[in-house]
């Protein structure tokens, strides 16, 4: 099974780091789509209080429930810190959206036992793999 399919199949809760309440932002559109597909979306953005009807948290460490997947919508320079947070909270996977890829952070996440996707868009991959998700 490929990593994308395994992550999408086993994930229930997605913390979206950098999720914005601005409807024209890709993070909003993609998170809204994933929410409609049945995933629990948790916004992580210190500049937001609520997005898509969900409370937004300043940091991953502030999220009061278990997170399966950390989806990243931040600049590559911010990703190593996000990966360290993902490791600390016990996330199973990190998904770096196009333009957020960071090779060192990917290596660190893999070394810590997390599944990693860096580059492909989670929206595009979900739509492509939807027939296989069961």
VEXDREN-2710 file (C-alpha; in Angstrom, 1 decimal):
% VEXDREN-2710
k/r/px/py/pz
1/UNK/0.0/0.0/0.0
2/UNK/1.4/3.4/-0.8
3/UNK/2.0/6.0/2.0
4/UNK/-0.7/8.4/0.8
5/UNK/-3.4/5.7/0.7
6/UNK/-2.3/4.3/4.1
7/UNK/-2.5/7.8/5.7
8/UNK/-5.8/8.7/4.2
9/UNK/-7.3/5.3/5.1
10/UNK/-6.2/5.3/8.8
11/UNK/-6.6/9.0/9.6
12/UNK/-9.6/10.3/11.5
13/UNK/-8.2/13.6/12.9
14/UNK/-6.2/16.1/11.0
15/UNK/-4.5/19.1/12.6
16/UNK/-4.1/21.6/9.8
17/UNK/-1.1/23.9/10.7
18/UNK/-1.6/27.3/9.0
19/UNK/-5.3/26.9/8.4
20/UNK/-6.8/30.3/7.5
21/UNK/-10.4/31.5/7.8
22/UNK/-9.9/33.3/4.5
23/UNK/-12.0/31.3/2.0
24/UNK/-9.8/32.1/-0.9
25/UNK/-6.8/30.4/0.7
26/UNK/-5.9/26.9/-0.4
27/UNK/-5.7/25.8/3.3
28/UNK/-9.4/26.7/3.8
29/UNK/-10.7/25.1/0.6
30/UNK/-8.7/21.9/1.2
31/UNK/-9.6/21.6/4.9
32/UNK/-13.3/22.2/4.0
33/UNK/-13.2/19.4/1.4
34/UNK/-11.5/17.0/3.9
35/UNK/-14.1/17.9/6.6
36/UNK/-16.9/17.1/4.1
37/UNK/-15.2/13.7/3.5
38/UNK/-15.6/12.9/7.2
39/UNK/-12.3/13.8/8.7
40/UNK/-12.2/15.8/11.9
41/UNK/-10.3/19.0/11.1
42/UNK/-8.5/20.9/13.9
43/UNK/-7.2/24.3/12.9
44/UNK/-3.7/25.2/14.3
45/UNK/-3.0/28.9/13.7
46/UNK/-2.3/31.5/16.5
47/UNK/-4.0/34.2/14.3
48/UNK/-7.4/32.4/14.3
49/UNK/-9.9/31.6/17.0
50/UNK/-12.2/29.5/14.9
51/UNK/-12.2/28.0/11.4
52/UNK/-14.8/25.8/9.7
53/UNK/-16.7/25.7/13.0
54/UNK/-13.8/24.3/14.9
55/UNK/-11.7/26.0/17.7
56/UNK/-8.3/27.0/16.4
57/UNK/-5.2/26.4/18.6
58/UNK/-2.0/28.4/18.6
59/UNK/0.3/25.3/18.6
60/UNK/0.0/21.5/18.1
61/UNK/0.8/21.0/21.7
62/UNK/-2.3/23.0/22.7
63/UNK/-4.7/20.6/20.8
64/UNK/-6.6/18.7/23.6
65/UNK/-7.2/15.5/21.6
66/UNK/-5.3/12.9/19.7
67/UNK/-4.1/13.9/16.2
68/UNK/-3.5/11.3/13.6
69/UNK/-2.1/13.5/10.8
70/UNK/-0.5/16.9/10.8
71/UNK/-1.1/18.7/7.4
72/UNK/1.3/21.6/6.9
73/UNK/0.4/24.9/5.1
74/UNK/3.5/26.9/6.2
75/UNK/6.8/28.0/4.7
76/UNK/9.5/25.3/4.5
77/UNK/11.6/27.1/7.1
78/UNK/8.8/26.6/9.7
79/UNK/8.4/22.9/9.0
80/UNK/11.2/21.5/11.2
81/UNK/9.6/23.1/14.3
82/UNK/6.2/21.7/13.2
83/UNK/7.7/18.2/12.8
84/UNK/9.2/18.3/16.3
85/UNK/5.8/19.3/17.6
86/UNK/4.1/16.5/15.6
87/UNK/6.6/14.0/17.2
88/UNK/6.0/15.4/20.7
89/UNK/2.2/15.0/20.4
90/UNK/2.4/11.4/19.0
91/UNK/1.0/12.1/15.5
92/UNK/1.2/9.2/13.1
93/UNK/2.0/11.2/10.0
94/UNK/3.0/14.5/8.5
95/UNK/1.8/15.8/5.1
96/UNK/3.7/18.7/3.7
97/UNK/1.6/20.4/1.0
98/UNK/3.2/21.6/-2.2
99/UNK/5.6/24.4/-1.5
100/UNK/6.1/23.4/2.2
101/UNK/8.5/20.6/1.6
102/UNK/11.6/20.4/3.8
103/UNK/14.0/17.6/3.3
104/UNK/15.6/17.7/6.8
105/UNK/12.2/17.8/8.4
106/UNK/11.0/14.8/6.3
107/UNK/14.1/12.9/7.3
108/UNK/13.6/13.7/11.0
109/UNK/9.9/12.7/10.9
110/UNK/10.8/9.4/9.2
111/UNK/13.6/8.8/11.7
112/UNK/11.0/9.3/14.5
113/UNK/8.7/6.7/13.0
114/UNK/6.1/9.0/11.4
115/UNK/4.8/8.5/7.9
116/UNK/5.6/11.4/5.6
117/UNK/4.2/12.8/2.4
118/UNK/6.1/15.8/1.0
119/UNK/4.9/17.5/-2.2
120/UNK/1.7/16.0/-3.4
121/UNK/-1.5/17.9/-2.5
122/UNK/-3.7/16.0/0.0
123/UNK/-6.8/17.2/-1.8
124/UNK/-5.6/15.9/-5.2
125/UNK/-4.4/12.6/-3.6
126/UNK/-7.7/12.1/-1.8
127/UNK/-9.7/12.6/-4.9
128/UNK/-7.4/10.3/-6.9
129/UNK/-7.4/7.6/-4.2
130/UNK/-11.1/7.9/-3.2
131/UNK/-12.2/4.7/-4.9
132/UNK/-9.6/2.8/-2.9
133/UNK/-10.4/4.3/0.4
134/UNK/-13.4/2.0/1.0
END
